[in-house]
Amino acid sequence: MNVDKEWKQTSSDPLGLGNLDGVEPGYDGWAEIESALDAHHKSKRNRLRAGGWLAVAASLVLVVNIVLQTNETEVPATTPTDFATPAGNLASVSVQDNISALIGLSQKMEAQVKSLRQETGSMPAESAIYVAELEDLIAQVDSQLSQTPGSIDLWGQRVNLMLDLAQIYQQQWEIDYGRMASL
């Protein structure tokens, strides 16, 4: 019977590790690692939020600027005898200049987005989804612009969307650059 008990003990613990004293694990520093990771993720979220708010603010400034310029250049009510006056012609030239400025800004933003897209590596899925949504909205605005190419509102929307898109790529480029610099 005693042999049977010894055999069961050795078969379940062949190295005899059950007889060893218990040892407390040493300090591993996991609490600091976990808090550093949490701080990094919070910082990243705050930067993304700040970038989003910055893009919204830039868009609002651009829209307000365009609206104020448009209000300054509106054609006043005219009588049939006033059609050949220089004031009417100046207003139409200013609106056309605003559209030309928006078209030029849109082209510059498109070139900047193209450059940033080439310089940016991979991006998180949530950013890629946002980029796809913005590109879809730009395609919709482009479709509307093909029907009404003289719409200052549509050109303003396109520029705002391009600003948002450039902001996303710029943030991702800064993140990638930070990773490379830390190596």
ABEGO torsion letter per residue (X at the ends): XAAAAAAAAAAABAAGAAABBBBBBBBAGAAAAAAAAAAAAAAAAAAAAAAAAAAAAAAAAAAAAAAAAAAAABBBBBBAAAAABAAAAAAAAAAAAAAAAAAAAAAAAAAAAAAAAAABBBBBAAAAAAAAAAAAAAAAAAAAAAABAABAAAAAAAAAAAAAAAAAAAAAAAAAAAAAAAX
